[in-house]
């Protein structure tokens, strides 16, 4: 799963985990490395590749949004974009534990990323789920996609 800040990636992962699925939030420590210029976070490709190679049973749901994620898209059964309108994203980031999104410059970054980055994510995704629908519906749709990932 991928998507802009506030689309619900972490919330969806928590519900998938509650339902017994294996989940990895690549925002957690150890999955992301900084680029030499520090401009954009990237996945530790070696670690994510090892995760994917080592997964054998059940469903594995991985969430993240980094500059180099497309490098590994061919290793996933499906790439799902979670999306929501800007006003929803901004309301969600204002109320979450993660401090990103509370400062005016963060909110401006979210708006800019929605306009510039989300179209790129959409172009690389196999599926898109709008997360303004109830959490249960989003999670059920992800489970359906995992059961039959071909778009």
C-alpha positions in Angstrom: 0.0 0.0 0.0 1.1 3.5 -0.7 -0.4 6.9 -0.4 0.1 10.4 0.8 0.4 11.3 4.5 -3.0 11.0 6.1 -4.6 8.5 3.7 -4.8 5.9 6.5 -2.0 3.5 5.8 -1.1 3.0 9.4 -4.7 2.7 10.5 -5.4 0.2 7.8 -2.3 -1.8 8.7 -3.4 -1.9 12.4 -6.8 -3.3 11.4 -5.2 -5.9 9.0 -2.9 -7.0 11.9 -5.9 -7.2 14.2 -7.4 -9.6 11.7 -4.3 -11.8 11.8 -2.4 -10.7 8.8 1.3 -10.0 8.8 2.0 -6.3 8.3 5.0 -4.0 7.9 4.9 -0.2 8.2 8.0 1.0 6.5 7.7 4.2 8.4 8.9 2.2 11.4 12.6 2.5 12.3 15.0 0.5 10.1 13.2 0.5 6.8 14.1 3.9 5.6 17.5 5.4 4.8 18.1 9.0 3.9 19.4 10.0 0.5 22.9 11.5 0.4 21.3 15.0 0.0 18.7 14.3 2.6 15.9 15.4 0.2 13.7 12.3 0.1 13.5 9.2 2.3 14.1 5.9 0.5 13.6 2.3 1.4 16.6 0.2 2.5 16.2 -1.9 -0.6 18.3 -4.7 0.8 16.1 -5.0 3.9 12.8 -4.7 2.0 14.0 -7.2 -0.6 14.9 -9.7 2.2 11.5 -9.2 3.7 9.8 -10.0 0.5 12.0 -13.0 -0.3 11.6 -14.4 3.1 7.8 -14.3 3.2 6.3 -17.7 2.7 2.8 -18.1 4.2 -0.3 -16.1 4.5 -0.7 -12.5 3.3 1.9 -9.8 3.8 0.8 -6.2 3.7 3.6 -3.6 3.3 2.9 0.2 3.5 5.1 3.1 2.7 5.6 6.1 0.5 9.2 6.7 -0.5 11.1 7.9 -3.5 12.5 4.5 -4.6 9.5 2.2 -3.9 8.8 1.6 -7.5 12.1 -0.2 -7.8 10.5 -3.2 -6.0 7.0 -3.0 -7.5 7.6 -6.1 -9.6 8.2 -8.0 -6.3 4.6 -7.3 -5.0 1.5 -9.2 -6.1 -0.4 -5.8 -6.2 0.3 -2.2 -5.5 -2.6 -0.4 -4.0 -2.9 3.4 -3.7 -4.8 4.7 -0.8 -6.2 8.2 -1.5 -8.4 10.9 0.0 -9.2 14.6 -0.7 -6.8 17.2 0.6 -9.3 18.5 3.3 -9.6 14.9 4.7 -5.8 14.5 4.7 -5.2 17.7 6.5 -7.9 16.9 9.1 -6.4 13.5 9.7 -2.8 14.7 10.1 -3.9 17.3 12.6 -5.1 14.6 15.0 -2.6 11.8 14.8 0.3 10.9 17.0 2.9 11.5 14.3 3.8 15.2 14.4 4.2 15.6 10.7 1.4 17.7 9.3 0.8 20.1 12.2 3.1 22.8 11.1 2.1 25.1 8.2 5.1 24.1 6.2 4.1 20.4 6.6 0.6 21.1 5.5 1.9 22.9 2.4 4.1 19.9 1.7 1.2 17.6 1.9 -0.8 19.8 -0.6 2.2 19.9 -3.0 2.8 16.2 -2.7 -0.9 15.5 -3.4 -0.6 17.5 -6.6 2.8 16.3 -7.7 3.5 12.9 -6.2 0.1 11.2 -6.0 -0.3 11.2 -9.8 3.0 9.3 -10.1 1.8 6.8 -7.4 -1.5 6.4 -9.2 0.3 5.6 -12.5 2.3 2.8 -10.8 -0.6 1.3 -8.8 -2.7 -1.7 -9.8 -5.6 -0.6 -7.6 -6.8 2.6 -5.9 -9.0 2.7 -2.8 -10.5 6.0 -1.6 -10.2 6.0 2.2 -13.2 8.2 2.9 -15.3 5.0 3.0 -15.4 3.1 6.3 -12.2 1.4 7.5 -13.9 -2.0 7.4 -14.7 -1.5 3.7 -11.1 -0.4 2.9 -9.7 -3.4 4.7 -12.2 -5.8 3.1 -11.2 -4.5 -0.3 -7.5 -5.0 0.5 -8.2 -8.6 1.6 -10.1 -9.2 -1.7 -7.2 -7.7 -3.7 -4.7 -9.9 -1.8 -6.9 -13.0 -2.5 -7.0 -12.1 -6.3 -4.3 -9.5 -7.0 -4.6 -9.3 -10.8 -6.1 -5.9 -11.7 
